[in-house]
């Protein structure tokens, strides 16, 4: 039986339409499968973290929190763009500004006063080659943060200076962090020793980096 040209064209259109539908359904199925796989992976990661010793992790962080909220840490992690100063965490008397890189602006740079090492004398500027605030695009504020808020911030890759777990562990060994226990004469040290802080930091992160409720 001969198929008329009009019907033939119509059948070809139907065939093309059917092929397109099959293609769309196939692609959708693959995407859905991938999404389910990713979702399952994320859920598994959450369960793994939640099954860790969360009590030990939270207890360790509360020790870490005491150090992070002490003037030796918080003074360089202010809520604003002017660093804090002294054991009472008042605004820096010279009103230096954070700047884009955290090292100050124009002629008022942190390194003008904060040399590579501590200056001699009572309450003179402490020093370190890395001295400064966190940069403007990653301020990492400690001031005014609750234990939960600060823990979540530190464990958030997008808010912690883009550090993964290994880099967070290493950060506690950074020379600028260590400087908090060597700020020169006339300044109160953090409430834990440096060794105790590193032990608590490691225990918190290695047990899941759990944030207090």
C-alpha positions as CSV (number, residue, x, y, z in Angstrom):
1,X,0.0,0.0,0.0
2,X,1.4,3.4,-1.0
3,X,1.7,6.0,1.7
4,X,0.7,9.5,0.5
5,X,3.4,12.2,0.8
6,X,1.4,14.2,3.4
7,X,1.0,11.2,5.7
8,X,4.6,10.2,5.1
9,X,5.8,13.7,6.3
10,X,3.5,13.4,9.3
11,X,4.8,10.0,10.3
12,X,8.4,11.3,10.0
13,X,7.5,14.2,12.4
14,X,5.9,11.7,14.9
15,X,9.1,9.6,14.7
16,X,11.3,12.6,15.3
17,X,9.1,13.7,18.2
18,X,9.2,10.2,19.7
19,X,13.0,10.2,19.5
20,X,13.2,13.6,21.2
21,X,10.9,12.4,24.0
22,X,13.0,9.2,24.5
23,X,16.2,11.3,24.7
24,X,14.7,13.7,27.2
25,X,13.5,10.9,29.4
26,X,16.8,9.1,29.3
27,X,18.8,12.2,30.2
28,X,16.3,13.0,33.0
29,X,16.8,9.5,34.4
30,X,20.6,9.8,34.4
31,X,20.4,13.2,36.1
32,X,18.0,12.0,38.7
33,X,20.2,9.0,39.3
34,X,23.2,11.2,39.8
35,X,21.3,13.5,42.1
36,X,20.2,10.6,44.3
37,X,23.7,9.4,44.4
38,X,25.0,12.8,45.5
39,X,22.2,13.2,48.1
40,X,23.0,9.7,49.5
41,X,26.6,10.6,49.7
42,X,25.8,13.8,51.6
43,X,23.5,12.0,54.0
44,X,26.2,9.4,54.6
45,X,28.7,12.1,55.4
46,X,26.3,13.8,57.9
47,X,25.6,10.5,59.6
48,X,29.3,9.8,59.9
49,X,29.9,13.1,61.5
50,X,26.9,12.8,63.8
51,X,28.0,9.3,64.9
52,X,31.4,10.6,66.1
53,X,32.0,11.4,69.7
54,X,30.1,14.7,69.6
55,X,30.2,15.2,73.3
56,X,34.0,15.0,73.3
57,X,34.1,17.3,70.3
58,X,31.8,19.9,71.8
59,X,33.7,19.8,75.2
60,X,37.0,20.4,73.3
61,X,35.5,23.3,71.4
62,X,34.4,25.0,74.6
63,X,38.1,25.0,75.6
64,X,39.0,26.4,72.2
65,X,36.3,29.0,72.5
66,X,37.9,30.4,75.7
67,X,41.1,31.1,73.7
68,X,39.4,32.5,70.6
69,X,37.4,34.9,72.7
70,X,40.4,36.1,74.7
71,X,41.9,39.5,73.8
72,X,45.0,37.7,72.4
73,X,42.8,36.3,69.6
74,X,39.7,38.4,69.4
75,X,41.6,41.7,69.2
76,X,42.6,40.8,65.6
77,X,39.2,39.4,64.8
78,X,36.9,42.4,65.5
79,X,33.4,42.9,64.3
80,X,34.4,46.1,62.6
81,X,37.4,47.2,60.5
82,X,39.4,48.7,63.4
83,X,41.4,46.2,65.5
84,X,40.9,46.0,69.2
85,X,43.6,46.6,71.7
86,X,44.6,45.8,75.3
87,X,43.2,43.2,77.8
88,X,39.9,45.1,77.8
89,X,39.6,44.9,74.0
90,X,39.1,48.6,73.4
91,X,39.3,50.1,69.9
92,X,42.9,50.6,68.8
93,X,43.9,54.1,69.9
94,X,45.5,54.9,66.5
95,X,42.4,53.8,64.6
96,X,44.1,51.8,61.9
97,X,41.8,50.4,59.1
98,X,41.7,46.8,58.0
99,X,42.3,47.5,54.3
100,X,41.8,45.0,51.4
101,X,44.5,42.6,52.5
102,X,44.1,43.2,56.3
103,X,47.5,44.9,56.6
104,X,46.2,48.5,56.8
105,X,45.6,51.3,54.2
106,X,47.8,53.9,52.6
107,X,50.7,55.0,54.9
108,X,49.1,53.4,58.0
109,X,50.2,49.8,57.7
110,X,50.3,47.3,60.6
111,X,54.0,46.7,59.9
112,X,54.8,50.3,60.7
113,X,54.6,49.5,64.4
114,X,54.3,45.7,64.5
115,X,57.8,44.5,63.5
116,X,58.8,40.9,62.7
117,X,59.5,40.4,66.5
118,X,58.3,42.0,69.7
119,X,59.5,45.5,70.6
120,X,61.3,45.7,73.9
121,X,59.5,47.2,76.9
122,X,56.2,47.1,78.7
123,X,53.0,47.1,76.5
124,X,55.0,47.9,73.4
125,X,53.8,46.6,70.0
126,X,54.0,42.9,69.7
127,X,55.5,41.6,66.4
128,X,55.2,38.9,63.8
129,X,56.0,38.9,60.0
130,X,52.4,38.1,59.3
131,X,50.8,40.7,61.6
132,X,47.5,42.0,60.5
133,X,43.7,41.3,60.4
134,X,42.0,38.8,58.1
135,X,41.4,40.3,54.7
136,X,38.3,42.4,53.8
137,X,36.7,39.6,51.8
138,X,37.1,37.0,54.6
139,X,36.9,38.9,57.9
140,X,36.5,35.8,60.1
141,X,34.9,37.8,62.9
142,X,35.2,36.4,66.5
143,X,33.8,39.4,68.4
144,X,30.2,38.9,69.5
145,X,30.0,35.3,68.2
146,X,28.3,32.6,70.4
147,X,30.1,29.3,70.7
148,X,27.8,27.8,68.1
149,X,28.2,30.6,65.6
150,X,31.9,30.6,65.9
151,X,32.2,26.8,65.5
152,X,30.0,26.8,62.4
153,X,32.0,29.7,60.9
154,X,35.3,27.9,61.5
155,X,34.1,24.7,59.9
156,X,32.6,26.5,56.9
157,X,35.0,26.4,54.0
158,X,33.4,29.5,52.5
159,X,33.9,31.5,55.7
160,X,37.1,30.2,57.2
161,X,39.7,31.3,54.7
162,X,38.9,28.3,52.4
163,X,40.6,25.8,54.7
164,X,39.8,22.1,54.6
165,X,40.2,19.8,57.6
166,X,43.9,19.3,57.2
167,X,44.5,23.0,56.7
168,X,42.5,23.8,59.8
169,X,44.5,21.4,61.9
170,X,47.7,23.0,60.5
171,X,46.5,26.5,61.2
172,X,46.8,26.0,64.9
173,X,50.6,25.6,64.3
174,X,50.8,28.9,62.4
175,X,53.4,31.3,63.7
176,X,50.8,34.1,64.0
177,X,48.6,31.8,66.1
178,X,51.6,30.9,68.3
179,X,52.3,34.6,68.8
180,X,49.2,34.8,71.0
181,X,51.3,33.3,73.7
182,X,54.2,35.6,73.2
183,X,52.8,39.1,73.1
184,X,55.4,40.8,75.2
185,X,55.4,42.2,78.7
186,X,52.3,43.6,80.2
187,X,49.7,41.4,78.4
188,X,47.6,38.6,79.8
189,X,48.1,35.3,78.0
190,X,45.2,33.2,76.8
191,X,43.4,31.1,79.4
192,X,45.0,27.8,78.2
193,X,48.6,27.1,77.4
194,X,49.5,26.8,73.8
195,X,50.0,23.0,74.1
196,X,46.5,22.7,75.7
197,X,45.0,24.8,73.0
198,X,46.4,22.7,70.2
199,X,45.3,19.5,71.9
200,X,41.7,20.8,72.3
201,X,41.7,22.2,68.7
202,X,42.8,18.8,67.3
203,X,40.3,16.9,69.4
204,X,37.4,19.2,68.4
205,X,38.2,18.8,64.6
206,X,39.2,15.2,64.6
207,X,35.9,14.3,66.4
208,X,33.8,15.9,63.7
209,X,34.1,19.7,64.4
210,X,30.7,19.6,66.1
211,X,29.1,22.9,67.0
212,X,27.6,23.4,70.4
213,X,23.8,23.7,70.5
